[in-house]
Amino acid sequence: MRHLLAQQHHYDVIVPDIQVANYNRNGDRSLTLRHQVLRGRPLASDDADEVLKHLGRLWSLTVRLESIVGDGGSSKVRERVPA
C-alpha cells in the first residue's frame, strides 16, 4: 500500500513522456513528437489535442503526435495541419 501511494507522487506518473522524435528538414518541415505510454495510461484526448494546438501555434507548420504503446508494438498518430 505504501508503495502505491508513493508512486502517485513520482514524476513519471504525473508528467507524460513527450519527446521530439523527428524534424523533416528537407521536406515539409513538419515536427513529429513521440509519447511513450507508461503503465497503460495513454494521454487523454483533450490533453493531446491541447498539446498539438499549442505546438501548432508555436511551430506554424504540421505537428504530429505519436503515442507508442509498449515496445513499439502499436501506436496512435494525431496530426495538426496549419490553417
N, C-alpha and C positions, 0 to 999 in steps of 0.2 A: 504494500500500500504506500509506503513512504517513497519508494522508487517511482511509482506512477505520479504521485503529487509533485515530486521534484522535476519530473520530465515536463510538466506543464510550464515551467519557467525556463526551460532550456531554449537557447537562442534559435536552434534549428527548428524547433516546433513552432515558434512564434513568427519568424521571418521566412518566407518562401525562398528557395534557392533558384534565382533567376539570373542567368549569365548571358553575355553576348556570345553567340555561337558562330556567327558569320556576318561578314560585310561584303556585299557584292560590289567591289570597287570598279571592276571593268564592265559591268552590265548596267542594271537599273539602279545601282547604289542602294539597294534595299538592305535592311538590317534584320537579322534573324536572332531572336532570343530563345534560350532554352530553359525550361523549368523542369527540374528533376523532382518528380513526385516522390515524397518520402512517406513511409508508413501508410501507403494507400490513401493519402489525403491530397486530392487534386485542388487546384485553385478554384475558388468559387467563380461562377460565370461573370458575375458583376465585377469582381476584383480583376479578373483577366481582361475584361473589356475596358476597365479604367486604366490599367497599365498600358494597353495598346493605344487608347485615346490620348493619354498624356505623352507617351513617347512619340506617337504620330505627330503631335503638335510640335514637339521639340525637333524631330528629325525631318519633318516636312516631306518625307518620301515613304515608300512602302515599309511597313514593320510587320514581321511575323513573330508569333509566339508558339513554340512547340512545347507541349507537355509530354515528357518522356516517362513512361511507367516501367519500373523495374530496370533491368539491364538493357534498355533499348528495345524491349520486346514490342511494345505498342506505343503509339503516340497520337496526339491530337494537335492539329495545327489551326491556329486562328490567324487572321490577316486583316490589316487595316491599310487601305489604299487611300492616299490623299485625295481630297475632293477637288 
